[in-house]
């Protein structure tokens, strides 16, 4: 089957929206009373077993959606009436376990590739804690046309949003859109607002609006990506190999590294070879950690290798070229050396 182009997808959604309206549900949101409920770690088993009570999600367009999940894990969405009593037209799409809700006002931007589709993944927004019970603002990254001048002069902040970081490397800015003013924000960034109401679109046309999504390190996934699991199955786990990691040192008491580090040397101005910054411990665990803390699920790529820890970045994670050179050089009476 040939893939559907963005233009065709947009046209198809628009056609369906022309005749489809999802009416309001009689059920009321049960998640917004306090906004203080604790969420389990995203992606954990506990997260997958969360209550299935309806959850309210405000989209970047300002439209509110009530999302419910049945006992089998199937999600459904109901568009809620706007403040003026009008009923928004929306279309839904299921992709695996994720449910997408596309308001009519977003079809043009979606078809043009100017907006991240994950902004309309309501189940994904809930998983990340971006539903209305857990946050009043939606984190976004706006990338603008003519980004070369962005570092010198960032565009005006759209209505209903606050700006935090200017991201020179991608020609964008990090924004937090107030959900109560999301409709004004959407109108501003997409150019729907005119005259005195438009603050950003005219001066800096939007190239693409992205969800500033949450990410997590998943070592059990990254080892699969480099085919480490196939190597382990073939009996190759690094045994007989010596690997030196030059970083901020190592926490030798970490469960994944206890008994795994043969030597630890300090090549910095710090008074210890221990890791006081954290990066070195993470790196050497990725190389050859035992995975003891996770029951073996997050072991390193070469859990059988003999590990050497060289601290070449000091406690503030800075270094000089000479530190790394010393760690890589041969024996000398003037510096720490590795054992053969």
C-alpha atoms as one frame of an Amber mdcrd trajectory, in Angstrom:
protein
   0.000   0.000   0.000   1.387   3.397  -0.947   1.842   5.916   1.901  -0.672
   8.747   2.044   0.809  12.184   1.440   0.312  15.016   3.918  -1.847  16.842
   1.360  -4.076  13.823   0.853  -4.268  13.237   4.592  -5.258  16.837   5.199
  -7.896  16.719   2.480  -9.325  13.484   3.845  -9.537  14.842   7.374 -11.132
  18.045   6.119 -13.743  16.073   4.181 -14.671  14.002   7.213 -14.755  17.037
   9.478 -17.205  18.679   7.125 -19.829  16.114   8.089 -18.612  14.885  11.488
 -19.095  16.399  14.895 -18.364  14.548  18.085 -20.894  15.624  20.641 -20.271
  16.335  24.313 -20.400  13.504  26.796 -22.760  13.544  29.749 -19.914  12.316
  31.926 -18.015  14.968  33.810 -14.233  15.076  34.241 -13.172  13.451  37.492
  -9.503  14.386  37.322  -9.479  18.098  37.941 -10.559  18.414  41.548  -7.220
  18.866  43.182  -4.556  18.564  40.469  -2.215  17.042  43.045  -2.497  13.341
  42.254   0.834  11.575  42.031   1.688   9.935  38.717   3.791   6.784  38.397
   6.890   6.784  36.240   5.995   7.121  32.566   6.212   3.773  30.823   6.240
   1.756  34.056   3.931  -1.137  34.813   2.140   1.016  37.378   1.430   3.631
  34.714  -0.230   1.012  32.543  -2.558   0.070  35.401  -3.876   3.553  36.110
  -7.595   4.164  36.773  -9.715   4.585  33.647 -11.778   7.568  34.838 -12.323
  10.252  32.157  -9.462  12.725  31.790  -9.699  16.233  30.354  -7.058  17.383
  27.878  -6.844  20.898  26.459  -5.278  20.867  23.007  -2.989  23.554  21.642
  -5.930  24.896  19.629  -7.831  25.590  22.846 -10.319  22.772  22.250 -11.011
  20.553  25.251 -11.347  16.793  24.931 -12.647  14.259  27.432 -10.686  11.011
  27.128 -11.963   7.763  28.618 -10.395   4.308  28.608 -12.280   1.054  29.087
 -11.096  -2.012  30.989  -9.573  -3.455  27.807  -7.391  -0.380  27.363  -9.354
   1.085  24.439  -9.550   4.886  24.491 -12.324   7.145  23.238 -12.542  10.919
  23.043 -15.407  13.388  23.254 -15.056  17.030  22.240 -16.417  19.359  24.893
 -18.366  22.558  24.107 -16.396  25.784  23.869 -16.925  28.677  26.266 -19.353
  30.289  23.808 -21.435  27.110  23.656 -20.375  26.120  20.132 -19.464  22.515
  19.422 -16.040  21.894  17.829 -15.733  19.539  14.885 -13.056  16.888  15.440
 -11.873  13.658  13.870 -10.153  10.839  15.744  -7.510   8.353  14.621  -6.243
   5.282  16.450  -2.591   4.315  16.030  -1.693   1.316  18.146  -2.473   2.312
  21.717  -2.448   6.010  20.886  -5.546   8.076  20.135  -5.226  11.256  18.062
  -7.884  13.978  18.038  -7.751  16.523  15.186  -9.850  19.691  15.554 -11.083
  21.337  12.372  -8.963  24.415  13.091  -5.762  22.329  12.962  -6.337  20.553
   9.626  -4.667  23.192   7.449  -1.544  23.387   9.640  -1.304  19.593   9.861
  -1.595  19.162   6.104   1.121  21.781   5.572   3.445  20.037   8.037   3.585
  23.107  10.269   2.536  21.420  13.483   3.705  18.330  15.349   1.080  15.599
  15.202   1.975  14.591  18.785   0.239  17.758  19.974  -3.003  15.931  19.151
  -2.050  12.533  20.596  -4.346  12.784  23.612  -3.284   9.483  25.165   0.350
  10.485  24.735  -0.300  13.854  26.378  -1.937  12.090  29.320   1.005   9.681
  29.695   3.404  12.592  29.904   1.346  14.412  32.526   0.139  17.127  30.140
  -3.556  16.619  30.905  -5.471  19.416  32.643  -5.325  17.851  36.098  -1.536
  17.902  36.142  -0.523  21.037  34.283  -2.085  24.351  33.334   0.445  25.029
  30.596   1.543  23.134  27.501   5.305  23.068  26.780   6.140  23.805  23.148
   9.031  24.505  20.799   8.336  27.008  18.023  10.722  26.982  15.060  10.463
  30.053  12.848  11.317  30.896   9.259  14.380  33.081   8.852  15.942  31.504
  11.934  19.390  32.971  11.210  18.409  36.222  12.905  16.735  34.521  15.852
  19.754  34.791  18.133  19.872  38.553  17.596  16.156  39.239  17.774  13.675
  36.630  18.968  10.123  37.082  17.646   7.408  38.538  19.850   5.909  36.064
  22.290   2.500  34.869  21.046  -0.509  35.766  23.129  -1.191  33.383  25.966
   2.387  32.096  26.162   5.620  32.637  28.042   9.063  32.255  26.500  11.947
  30.569  28.302  14.921  29.523  26.153  16.064  30.725  22.757  17.279  27.617
  20.910  19.800  28.988  18.444  20.863  25.566  17.169  17.413  24.880  15.679
  16.239  28.442  15.162  13.469  28.136  17.713  12.220  29.192  21.100  10.784
  27.233  24.000   7.296  28.359  24.945   4.734  27.507  27.610   1.180  28.112
  26.406  -1.482  28.862  29.017  -4.288  26.393  28.360  -6.960  28.935  29.258
  -5.612  31.188  26.490  -4.674  28.432  24.051  -7.193  29.556  21.421  -5.586
  33.018  21.310  -2.137  31.411  21.150  -3.134  29.153  18.260  -4.691  32.028
  16.351  -1.518  34.061  16.795   1.076  31.458  15.765  -0.909  30.201  12.767
  -1.618  33.685  11.433  -5.375  33.499  11.919  -5.313  36.636  14.049  -5.129
  39.949  12.183  -4.388  43.557  12.947  -3.737  44.493  16.544  -4.379  40.938
  17.690  -1.434  39.429  15.796   1.868  39.562  17.674   4.176  36.991  16.112
   3.076  35.464  12.825   3.696  38.533  10.660   7.141  39.340  12.055   8.339
  35.712  12.178   6.262  33.175  10.205   6.024  29.815  11.927   8.009  27.018
  10.313   6.808  24.318  12.708   5.330  24.032  16.181   6.492  21.032  18.206
   5.418  19.453  21.455   8.247  19.747  23.974   7.847  16.123  24.973   9.419
  14.303  27.874  12.107  11.719  27.219  13.593   8.982  29.347  16.733   6.953
  29.105  15.951   3.307  28.384  19.135   1.273  28.383  17.258  -1.955  27.737
  16.139  -0.423  24.429  19.451   1.128  23.404  21.323  -2.155  23.825  18.845
  -3.760  21.422  19.415  -0.951  18.935  23.118  -1.851  18.681  22.288  -5.589
  18.525  23.909  -6.264  21.900  21.240  -8.863  22.625  22.342 -10.873  19.569
  25.954 -10.703  20.718  25.008 -11.908  24.193  23.051 -14.795  22.696  26.203
 -15.761  20.785  28.196 -15.753  24.025  29.900 -12.411  23.386  29.641 -10.179
  26.447  33.051  -8.495  26.477  34.770 -11.100  28.624  38.535 -10.892  28.112
  38.322  -7.285  26.936  39.607  -4.262  28.839  37.716  -0.959  28.417  38.824
   2.364  29.903  36.207   5.095  30.277  37.572   8.634  30.579  34.933  10.866
  32.113  33.980  12.370  35.506  34.962   9.283  37.490  32.790   6.461  38.804
  30.515   5.832  41.761  32.040   2.518  42.788  29.168   1.841  45.209  26.519
   1.941  42.500  24.791  -1.495  42.397  25.498  -1.858  38.674  29.205  -1.203
  39.175  30.057  -2.942  42.450  32.916  -5.305  41.719  32.929  -4.336  38.044
  35.651  -1.649  38.026  39.140  -3.122  38.170  40.907   0.219  38.581  39.951
   3.829  39.117  42.478   6.629  38.584  42.267  10.383  39.017  43.915  12.635
  36.409  42.321  15.922  37.538  42.736  18.567  40.229  40.007  16.866  42.278
  40.954  15.103  45.493  39.212  11.856  44.516  38.639   9.464  41.630  34.986
   9.181  42.713  32.250  10.625  40.524  30.729  13.758  42.070  28.964  14.831
  38.888  27.135  11.710  37.676  27.994  11.629  33.995  30.899   9.217  34.300
  28.842   6.723  36.286  26.137   6.791  33.633  28.652   6.346  30.823  30.596
   3.450  32.326  27.325   1.723  33.274  26.246   1.960  29.639  29.520   0.337
  28.613  29.628  -2.516  31.101  27.248  -2.177  34.030  25.880  -5.413  35.485
  22.256  -4.232  35.534  21.920  -5.437  39.132  19.743  -2.494  40.147  17.162
  -3.323  37.471  17.307  -7.092  37.810  19.456  -7.327  34.685  17.105  -5.346
  32.434  19.452  -2.365  32.085  22.858  -3.999  31.894  25.560  -2.438  29.768
  26.616  -3.404  26.267  29.617  -5.428  27.488  28.787  -6.643  31.007  31.706
  -9.069  30.994  34.429  -6.564  30.120  37.111  -5.474  32.584  36.379  -1.820
  33.313  38.876   0.942  34.036  37.716   4.358  35.218  39.821   7.391  34.427
  38.682  10.678  35.908  39.722  13.330  33.376  36.849  15.748  34.055  36.900
  17.284  37.523  34.009  17.730  39.941  32.562  20.579  37.864  32.862  18.420
  34.721  35.634  20.528  33.205  39.090  19.475  32.082  42.233  20.472  30.286
  43.697  18.660  27.301  46.646  17.624  29.429  44.359  15.550  31.703  43.105
  13.377  28.879  46.609  13.138  27.438  47.950  11.860  30.754  45.246   9.200
  30.957  46.018   7.984  27.437  49.818   8.098  27.727  52.255   5.403  28.757
  53.855   4.947  32.204  55.538   7.844  33.937  56.703   8.377  37.492  54.982
  11.762  37.447  51.428  10.518  36.874  49.003   7.733  37.815  49.310   4.690
  35.567  47.133   1.734  34.694  48.119  -1.761  35.759  48.957  -4.154  32.926
